[in-house]
Amino acid sequence: MKISEIINITSTNYKTYPEVYIPREIIKISKDFPPLPEEPKEPKFPEDPKPPEKDNSSPGVLLIICAIFIITIIILISNGIVGGGEMITYLVILIILVVFCSIFYFGSRESNIDKENKYRKDLQNYHNKVKKYEEDKIEYKKLMVLFEKDKKDIQSKKNIYKFRQERLKEFLFEYSPLDISKIYEENYIKKGVSETFFISFLNILKNFKIYTDCKIYIPNSNNKGYFPDFILVNNSKKIVINLEIDEPYNAETGEPIHYFENHKSIDEKRNDFFTDNKWIVIRFAEQQIFQHPELCVKLIKVVIKDINSINFKKIKAPKQFIIKKWTKIEAHNLAYKKFRHSYIPKEYRLKIQI
């Protein structure tokens, strides 16, 4: 069994090649699911009405007061303390007390009767509600059967694939600041030796047009821009890939390039620029291009396939294919050793100085 490593094309650690950068929205689409209809609500069993609490209060206290009041008047009259005029006043007070006691007593009685009548009415409604609940429960079970069926259909692999395809199409066909019409040839671009070597391998890709010697202008930047090594374009699906071949140092000056430091690639800003504009970015080390060109093309095909299917899988690759990304100091050392001469074929090696 060949020793292999896993390439997760949706997550890059900046430490190894190849690097694949997918627009965040496409990754999100690859994890989205079609919305489900609202689940039917299960009916709740009605609460049974509680029997009313009877008002057992009585006018006893008031009656006692009335009795004491009468006895007091009798004693006062018998002792000759209360006269006729005062007697009338006391009688009026007594009548008011008796009336108040009567209202209180009969009011409490009527209140209990009202509560009892309301309870009987609530009880009747309760029986009706139970009957309605049983009907609703039967209907709920029928709706749940339909809901589960719809849910199963919606969450089927076929429907999920269709849903994601539609979302991807909407996303890619939306207006993008980097219109293909704005990409045009620049005669003064210096082409690397690896690009001349690799172009013949790229030509086997179907349904993709390959652009070289192009400049992509950065909007509102006073004509500043980027010069992609290759641009792969599928016009029918609006898939655009920026393919880069990274050398560890400049062939003429030995200056370190494409290195990483502080857990960041120095190309991060550039990568973000393209992915923010819906482009896919694939970066190979130059060494991979010369030593494993077929594997590089195979990985490009896998990325394209995964984009088309919206199903990103981890890729197994031979361990010798994976290249460790270099730091700035390591790139200096590689330039000092003329490391690029160790893997570039002789017929291309004449074009580089270091």
N, C-alpha and C positions, 0 to 999 in steps of 0.2 A: 504493500500500500504506500502510495506517495505521501510524504509529509506535506500537509497543506495548512494554510491559514485562512481565517474567515475575514472577508471584506464586507463590512456593513456600509452599504452605499448611502444610507441615510444618516450616517454619523461619522464625522472625520475628526481624528485626534491630532492632526498637524504633525505627526511624527513618522508617518510612512506614506509611500506611494503605492498604488494610485490613490488620488483624492477625487471624490465625486461630491459635487454640491448641487443639491436639488432645491428649487424654490420652496420656501416654507409652506406656501399655500398648497402646493402639489402634495407635500407630505401630509398635510392636514386632510386633503381630499382622499388620500389613500387610506385614511383611518375613519372616514365618515360613513355613516349608515343612513339609509333612507328613513325619513320620519315615519313614525307609526301613528295610526289613528288613535284618537282618545279612547282609553279603555272604559268600557261601560261601568257605571257605578253600581255597586251592590246595594240593594235596598236595605234599610235598617228596620229591625223589628220595632213596632211602636211601643212606647211606654204605656203600661196600664195605669189608669187613673187611681189616685189614692183616695180612700174614703175620707170624707170631711171630718174635721175635728169639731165636735159639738161645743157650742158656747154655753157652758154650765153656770155661768155667772148669774146670780139672783139679786133682787133688790133688798136682800135681808138687812144689810147695814142701814139702808135708807128707812126701812120699816121700823127698825129699832130706834132710829133717831126720831121718827114720827111719834112712836109710842112714848119715848122720854119727853118729847115736846108736849104731848097731850097731858101726860101725868103732871108735868110741871105747871101747865095752865090750870088744871083742876085744883092743885094744891094752892096756887096763888089766888084763885077765885074763892076757895073755901076759907082762906085766911083774910079775905077782903083786901088783898094787896092790888089786884087788877080790877079796873073799872070797866064800864060798858064800852067806852071808846077804844080802850086798849084791847078789849076782847075782840073787837072786829078785826083789828090789825093782826092779832095772833091767829084768828081763823083764816084770814087770807094766806098767811104764811103756811098754815097747815094744809090748806087746799093745794097750794103750789107744790108742796112736798109730795102729797098724794098723787097729783098729776104726773110729776116727774118720775115717781116710782113706777107708775102704770106704763108710761112711755118706755122707760128703761126695760121693764119686764117683757112687754109685748114686742118691743123692737128686737130684743135678743131672740125671742121665739121665732119671729119672722125671719131673722137672719139664719137660723138653723134650718128652717124650711127651705130658704133660697139655696143654701149650700147643698142640701140633700137633692133638690131638684137639679142643680147643676151637675152633681156627681152622676145622677142617673143619665143625664144627657151625655156627659163625657164617656160614660160606660158604653152607651149605645154607639157613639162615634168610634170608640176604641174597637168594638167588634167589627165595625165597617172598615176601620184601618187595617185590622188583622187580615180581613178578607182581601183588601187591596194589596197588602204586602205579599200574600200568597200568590196573587196574580202577577205582581211585579217580579217576584222571585222566579217564576216560570219563564217570564219574558227575559229576565236577566241571564238565565242559563242559556237561552237560545242565542242572545246577543254575544255571550262569551264564546260560544262555539264558532260563530262567524268571525269574531275578533281574533281568536287564535288561528283560524284558517288564514285570515288576511295577514296576520303577523308572520306566519310561516312563509307565505308567498312573498311578502315584502322583504323578508330577511333571507330569502334564498340566494345562493351564490350568483345565479343568473341575474336576479334583480339588483343585487348590490353592485355587481359589475356594470350593469346598465346605468344605474344611478351615478356611479363614480365617473363613468365615461362622459355622461352628460355634463357633470360638474367640471370635469377637466376641459371639455370642449368650450364651455362658457368661459372658463378662466383664460385659456390660451387665445381665444378669439377676441377677448376684450382689447381695447386700445392699449398699446404699449409705446412708451417714449422712444424705444429703439426700433423704429420701423426699418424693415429690410431695405427699403428704398434709400435709406440714408447711409447704407454701407456701400462704399465704392473703392476701386483699386487705387493704391498709392505706389507709384513706380519706384519711389526712393526707399521703400522698406527693405531692410536687410534680412534676408531669409537665412535661417540656421541650417546647418548641414543635416540635422535630423528631419527637418520638414521635407527637404528634397528626397530623402530616403523613404519616408513614411507615406508620402502621397500615393504611391502605387498600391499600397496595402489598403488605404482608405477607399480607393475607387471601387472596391467590391461591395461597399455598403449600398443597399437598394433604397430607392425612394428618397435619397438625400442628395442635395446639391452641395458641393464643397467649394467654399470660397477661401482664397488665400490673398495675401498682400492687401489686406483691408484695414481701414481705420474706422473705429467706432467713436463718434464724437460724444463727449459728455455734455449734456444740456447745460446751458448757462455757465460755460467754463472758458469762454474766450478761445474757442477752437481746440481746447485740450481734448485728448482722447486716448484710447487704447488700441493696440495693434495685435489682435488675436493671431495665433499661429494658424489655426484652422477654424472656420465656421461651418458647421454642418446644419443644413436647413431642410426641413420637410415642410413644404409650402401648404400641402393639403391639410396637415394636422397642426401647423403652426408650431412645430417643435424646433427649437434652435439650440444648438450645442456649441459652446465655446471650448475648443480642444486646445490644451496647452502642453508643450513639451518643455520641462524645466531642466536647465543645466545648473550645475553647482557654482559655476563662475563664468565670467565673461572670457571668451576665447582669445581676445586681443589684450585685455588689461589684467586678467586674473582676478578682477573684482568679484567678491561673493554676491550671488544673486539667488533669489527664490529660497532663502533660508528661513528658519523659524527661531524665534527667541521669545522668552517669557511666555511660553505656551501659546504663542500666536504666530501665524504665518505672516510674512511681510506682504504677501499678496492678498491678505484678508479683505482689505478695502476694495480691491479690484473684483474679487470673487463676489462680494456682497453687491457691488454695482450691477453685475450681470444677473445674479439670482433675483435681485429686487425687481429686475425688468423681465422676469419670467424665462430667463435663459438657464440651461443646465451647464455646469462647468465641470469638465473632466481634466485632471492634470496627471500626466505621466512624468516619471523621471526619464531623462534622455537615455540613460543606461537601459531602461526597460524597452524603449522603442527600438534600439539597435539589437538587443539580445533576445527579446521576445515580442517581435512585432505582431505575430498572429494572436498571441494572448491579449495584447492590447486591443486589437480589433474585436476579439471575442468579448472582452469586457464592455466595450462600447455597445456592441449588439445587445448584451444583457441589460445594460442601462436603458437602451431604447425600448427593448421589450417590456421592461418593468414599468417604464413611463406609459407605454401604450395600454398595458393591462392594469395599471394603477395598483400594482402588487409588488412591493419591494422586498426582495429576498436577500438573505446573506449569501455572498458568493464565495465558493471555495476556490482557492488559487494555490498553485505550487509555492512552497516556501521560498524557493530561489527567485520567484517573480517579485516578491515584496522587497521594496527598497527603502532603507531607513533614510528619513529626511535629515538634512544636514543643518548644523548651526553655522553661524558666521565664522567662528574659529575653525570649525571642521572644513568649511569651504575654502578658507585660506590655505590650509594644509593640503587639500586635494589639488588646488592650483599649483602649489609648490612642487608636488609630485607629478604634475601633468596627468592627473588621473583620467581625464577624458580620452587620452591616447590609448588607454588600456582596453577600451571597448568599442571605440569608433573604428569602422573598417578603414583599411589603408587608403582606399580611393577617396574617402571623405576626409581623412585625417590631415591631408595636405592643406585643407582650407582653414585649419585652426592653428594658432601660434602656441597656445599654452594648453 
